[in-house]
Each structure stands twice: as C-alpha cells, then as structure tokens.
Amino acid sequence: MERRLDFIVFRSHFASSIWMARQMVVHGKVKVNGKKLPFPSHTVKDGDVIAVDPDAVVTLKKPANGSKELDFVPQPYQQPWMFLPDYLEVNYNTCSTVFLREPETRPNATDIPSPYPPEFHALAFEFYLRRGRTRK
C-alpha cells in the first residue's frame, strides 16, 4: 500500500485526504519521473520522483510578502497523520517527493503510521509483505 502513487501523495501532505490524493492523480496533477500517470494504484520504485502541480496542493499557500517560496499550512483535520515517514524525501518548494526505499519494521518501531502499537502493526506488515512476495 505504501508504494501506491496516491498513498505517497497523501503521506507527503500534498493532499488532505487519501481520496483527494486519488483525485489529483486521476486528474493528471501528479507526475512520476516527469510523466503523467492517471493510475492511483501505480506502484512506484525506489528512487522515483513524484511531482505535484503546486496549484492543486491545498496545504501550500503563497506568502503575503510576495516571496516565491510556498508556505506549508496544514488543515485542522490532518493532525493525526501529520508526520513524514523516513522512506520519503519531500521538498515543498518544488512540490516533489522522492521515494527512497520500502518501509521498514523494527522492534518497537515502524515507518508506517497506525493507531495501534508498533508490535501489532509490524505483524500485519510482515504478513502482507510475505504474502505478496510468495505470489510473484
């Protein structure tokens, strides 16, 4: 799930919800390595660059002083998911994200946000990770 294009747009805080991220992808506001991909379920690879049209990003506002740099202004209902995972490198000035690597699970920690303790989330992540690898 964390490699899906719409999830990456959402986790990068370019969209205020996963549904908004999906709509941005479908409407052609998102590019992967310079190409428009209208498929929210597109699986990105390590090192892929995801760029978003700055006019479509609701969390970026132009400053009042006329500067070219955009200000990040989170939506009030975004707070529970407001953190950047270690596997993403986000630049808000260029509205782009680099997918660095697959999310990892470590003892008592995980890269993926969850309301559950890291141990439970890590078990589910490992289950689906193995399940997906055996089907190839």
N, C-alpha and C positions, 0 to 999 in steps of 0.2 A: 504493500500500500504506500509506503513512504517513497517509493521510486516513481509513483504516478505523477504526471505533469500537474494535474490540478492540486494534488496534495502539496507539491513543492511550492506552487504559487501561494497557497494558503499559509504554509509554515513560514514562508518568507515575509508574511504580513503585507503582501500586495493586495490581498482580498480580505474582507472582514468575515467571510464565512466560506465553507467549502463549496457551497452552491454558487456563490459569487465567483469563486475561482474557476469553477467548471464553466460558467457562462463566459468569462473572459477568454478562456481557451477556445470555446466553440465559436465565438465571435471574431476570432483572429487577432486578439490583442496580445497574444503571447507567441514568442519565437524561441525555438530551440536551435542553438548554433546558427542563428541567422535565418532560419526557415520557419515560416508559419506552419503550425501543426494544429488542425482543428479537432484533435482527438484527446480528450481529457485523460483517457486511460493509457496514453503513450508512456512507455517505461523508459526513463532516462538512464544513461550510462554514467559511470564515474567520469568526471571532468567536463560534462555537458554544461553549456552556458544557457541559462534561461533568461530571456529579456522580456520585459513587460512594457507596454505603451504607458508612459507616465500620465497621460490624460485619463486613463482608465483606473488608476490607483486611487482609492478613496482615502487611504491613510497618509497620502503625501499632499501637502499643501504648499503653494508658493508663498514665500515670506512677504510681509508687508513692506520691508525695506527695499524691495526690488532686486534682491540677490538672485542669482541663477540657481543656487543650491535649494533643494526642496527640504521642507521640514516634515519629520515623521510625527503624525498626530494620531494616536490610537483611538479607536472607537470605544465607548464605555463598556460595551458588552464583550469586548475582545479579551479582557483581562485574564480569564482562566487559562488561556492558551498563549499568553504573551511571553514567549522566550524563543530564542533562536537555537535550534539543535546544532550540535558540533559538526554535523555532516554537511551543513550548508554554509556557504560564504556569501553574504548579501551585501550589495552596495546600493544604497538608496539614492545616491546622486545619479547613477546611471540606470536605475531600476532593473538591475540584473542580479542573478544568483548563479553561483557555481555549485554543482552537486559534487562534493568531494569524494564521498565514499558511502558504502552501505551503513545504515545504523547498526550500532553495536550494543550488546548487552554484557554487563559486567556484574560481578557480585554486588548487590545492594545499589545498583545504578543502571539506568537505561537511557538511551538517547531519545526515546520516543515519549511524548507527554501522555500521562494517563492519571486518572483519579485513583487508581489502585496502587498498592505498594509495588516497588520495583521487582520484588521476587515473583509476584503473580504475573505481572506484565512480561517479565523475561521468559517465564514458562510458555506463555501463549506465543510470544515472538519466536522462540526456538521451535515450537511445534509447527507453526506455519512455515517457518524457514526450511525445516527438514521436509515437510510435506511438498513444498514447491520444488525442491531440488530432486526429489525422487521421481517426479513426473516427467522430467526432461528426457 
